[in-house]
Every structure is written in C-alpha cells, then in structure tokens.
Amino acid sequence: MSHTEDAITTTAGAGTPDTPYWRRPLVRSRRDERCDDTPQTAGMQRFAAISGTLTGSQKLWMGGNTVRPGESSDDHHHGEADSGIYIVSGHPRFWFLVDGKEESIDAAPGDFIYVPAWVPHREENPSQTEDAIVVLARSTPEEIVINLRDLWDTSGIPDAQETPAA
C-alpha cells in the first residue's frame, strides 16, 4: 500500500469486529473531529481526540484542555489512568499534596508532566493574558474524571483513608 492520503482512515472506522487488532487501519483525528462530549471539570475545557469510542483505541485516551487566563480547575483525579501532559502554550501550574501540604509545579511550553493514577490535583493558569493549552494522554481508552471537593478528598480512590486538611 502506498503512503497516500487514501491509505489513512479519517473516521472512527477501526475495522470490523472480525479484523485482527494488528491489521486495523491507522486513524487520524482531525481538529474538526475532536469531541468535547467527555467528562469535564469546572475551570477548564477538555476535548477528546483518541479514545475507544472515537477511534477504537484499546489502551489509550488522548486529547487536550485549555485553562483560560486567571482560571483554575476544580480539584480532581483520573482514577486508574496514569496521565501524561505536554505543555503546548502558556505557563500552567499544577497543584497536588505532598506530606499533607499543597505543593505546585510550574510548567512552560515543551515541558511534560506525569500525574500518577489516583493522584488528586488541579491546574491553574496564573497568566492574565494567555491561555494555558496542553495535550493529554491517559492509560485508559476512555476518559476518567473524578471531581473532588478539595485535594484531601479521597472519593473514588480504593482503600484510601480520608485525611482532613492541615
């Protein structure tokens, strides 16, 4: 098969159920095919580009989000999904707990952030002028979002003991 545009599937057509996994076509997710019908967290806008539903992915979810200037997401975690975040533009700040204290990491374009499964966190955009735009990758085929009341909230975390804020 040649390397032409015709050789690349541009829809969620991941082959038929009888197609062996290793013979399924590549799937391109174009900008206008992205979907914002995915779990959301207040303060940011997520979109899905690659998922089990959209592309037939079995072990990966990818998309992105935007946090507007001066905005902050609510606290949340992504359940069993490990998350990789690539900073496209802006300078987002990521908050999480370390030994019962809130800590943060400031990021810049070109940085990657790893968020382990189950870790409560939030993203904020301290800039008053530029959006913070990131690309997201998760280790599950569908987006998992558990919105929390604060970083100490252990809702949805197996065998976790809730510890009050210090």
C-alpha positions as CSV (number, residue, x, y, z in Angstrom):
1,M,0.0,0.0,0.0
2,S,1.3,3.4,-0.8
3,H,1.8,6.3,1.6
4,T,-1.2,8.3,0.2
5,E,-4.0,10.2,2.0
6,D,-6.3,7.4,0.8
7,A,-4.4,4.9,3.0
8,I,-5.3,6.6,6.2
9,T,-8.7,6.2,7.8
10,T,-10.1,9.6,9.0
11,T,-13.1,8.4,10.9
12,A,-13.7,6.1,13.9
13,G,-13.6,3.2,11.4
14,A,-11.3,0.9,13.3
15,G,-12.0,-2.1,11.1
16,T,-14.8,-4.6,11.8
17,P,-15.0,-6.8,14.9
18,D,-13.5,-9.6,12.8
19,T,-10.4,-7.6,11.8
20,P,-7.4,-8.7,13.7
21,Y,-6.1,-6.0,16.0
22,W,-2.7,-5.9,14.2
23,R,-4.4,-5.4,10.8
24,R,-6.6,-2.4,11.8
25,P,-6.1,0.8,9.9
26,L,-4.5,3.9,11.3
27,V,-6.9,6.6,12.3
28,R,-6.4,10.3,12.0
29,S,-8.3,12.6,14.3
30,R,-8.6,16.0,12.6
31,R,-9.2,19.2,14.5
32,D,-12.8,19.4,13.5
33,E,-13.5,15.8,14.6
34,R,-12.5,16.4,18.2
35,C,-15.2,15.8,20.8
36,D,-15.9,17.9,23.9
37,D,-18.5,15.3,25.0
38,T,-16.1,14.0,27.6
39,P,-16.1,14.3,31.4
40,Q,-15.4,17.9,32.4
41,T,-14.0,19.7,35.4
42,A,-15.0,23.3,36.2
43,G,-12.4,25.8,35.2
44,M,-11.1,24.0,32.1
45,Q,-12.4,22.7,28.8
46,R,-11.3,19.2,27.8
47,F,-11.6,17.6,24.3
48,A,-11.1,14.0,23.2
49,A,-9.2,13.2,20.0
50,I,-8.3,9.5,20.5
51,S,-10.4,7.1,22.6
52,G,-12.1,3.7,22.5
53,T,-15.3,5.4,21.3
54,L,-13.8,7.8,18.7
55,T,-11.0,5.6,17.2
56,G,-11.3,2.1,18.6
57,S,-8.3,2.6,20.9
58,Q,-7.9,-0.2,23.4
59,K,-5.4,1.2,25.9
60,L,-5.1,5.0,25.3
61,W,-7.1,8.2,25.6
62,M,-5.6,11.4,24.1
63,G,-7.0,14.9,23.9
64,G,-6.3,18.2,25.4
65,N,-7.6,21.0,27.5
66,T,-7.5,24.8,27.8
67,V,-7.4,26.8,31.0
68,R,-8.3,30.4,30.3
69,P,-6.2,33.3,31.8
70,G,-6.7,33.7,35.6
71,E,-8.7,30.5,35.8
72,S,-8.2,27.4,37.9
73,S,-9.7,23.9,37.5
74,D,-11.6,22.3,40.4
75,D,-9.7,19.5,42.2
76,H,-10.0,16.1,40.5
77,H,-8.2,12.8,39.7
78,H,-8.3,10.4,36.8
79,G,-8.9,7.1,38.7
80,E,-6.8,4.2,37.4
81,A,-5.4,6.2,34.5
82,D,-1.8,7.4,34.5
83,S,-1.7,10.8,32.8
84,G,1.0,12.4,30.6
85,I,0.6,16.1,29.9
86,Y,2.6,18.1,27.3
87,I,2.5,21.9,27.6
88,V,1.8,23.5,24.2
89,S,1.4,27.1,25.3
90,G,1.0,29.2,28.4
91,H,2.5,28.5,31.8
92,P,0.1,26.3,33.8
93,R,0.7,25.5,37.5
94,F,-0.2,22.0,38.8
95,W,-1.2,21.6,42.5
96,F,-1.1,18.3,44.5
97,L,-0.4,17.1,48.0
98,V,3.0,16.1,49.4
99,D,3.0,15.0,53.1
100,G,-0.3,16.8,53.8
101,K,0.8,20.1,52.2
102,E,-0.2,21.6,48.9
103,E,2.7,21.8,46.5
104,S,2.9,23.0,43.0
105,I,4.9,22.6,39.8
106,D,5.1,25.5,37.3
107,A,5.3,24.4,33.7
108,A,6.2,26.0,30.4
109,P,5.8,25.2,26.7
110,G,7.7,22.0,25.8
111,D,7.5,20.6,29.4
112,F,6.0,17.2,30.2
113,I,4.1,16.5,33.4
114,Y,3.4,13.0,34.7
115,V,0.4,12.6,37.0
116,P,0.2,9.1,38.6
117,A,-3.2,7.3,38.7
118,W,-5.5,8.3,41.6
119,V,-3.5,11.5,42.5
120,P,-5.8,14.4,43.3
121,H,-4.6,17.6,41.5
122,R,-5.7,20.8,39.9
123,E,-4.4,23.0,37.1
124,E,-4.4,26.8,37.2
125,N,-3.4,29.5,34.8
126,P,-1.7,32.3,36.7
127,S,-1.4,34.4,33.5
128,Q,-3.8,37.2,33.0
129,T,-3.3,37.3,29.2
130,E,-2.6,33.9,27.7
131,D,-4.4,30.6,27.6
132,A,-2.7,27.5,29.0
133,I,-3.1,24.8,26.4
134,V,-2.0,21.2,26.9
135,V,-2.1,17.8,25.2
136,L,-3.2,14.9,27.4
137,A,-2.5,11.2,27.2
138,R,-4.1,8.6,29.6
139,S,-3.5,4.9,30.0
140,T,-7.2,4.0,29.6
141,P,-9.3,4.1,26.4
142,E,-11.9,6.3,27.9
143,E,-11.5,9.5,29.9
144,I,-12.0,9.1,33.7
145,V,-12.6,12.2,35.7
146,I,-13.5,12.2,39.4
147,N,-14.2,15.7,40.6
148,L,-13.4,16.4,44.2
149,R,-14.3,19.0,46.8
150,D,-10.6,19.6,47.7
151,L,-7.2,17.9,47.3
152,W,-7.7,15.9,50.5
153,D,-10.9,14.3,49.2
154,T,-10.3,10.6,48.6
155,S,-13.6,9.9,46.7
156,G,-13.2,7.1,44.2
157,I,-9.7,6.1,45.5
158,P,-9.7,2.4,46.5
159,D,-8.6,1.7,50.1
160,A,-7.9,5.4,50.8
161,Q,-8.4,6.9,54.2
162,E,-9.6,10.5,54.1
163,T,-7.3,12.9,56.0
164,P,-8.6,16.3,56.9
165,A,-6.9,19.4,55.6
166,A,-4.0,20.5,57.8
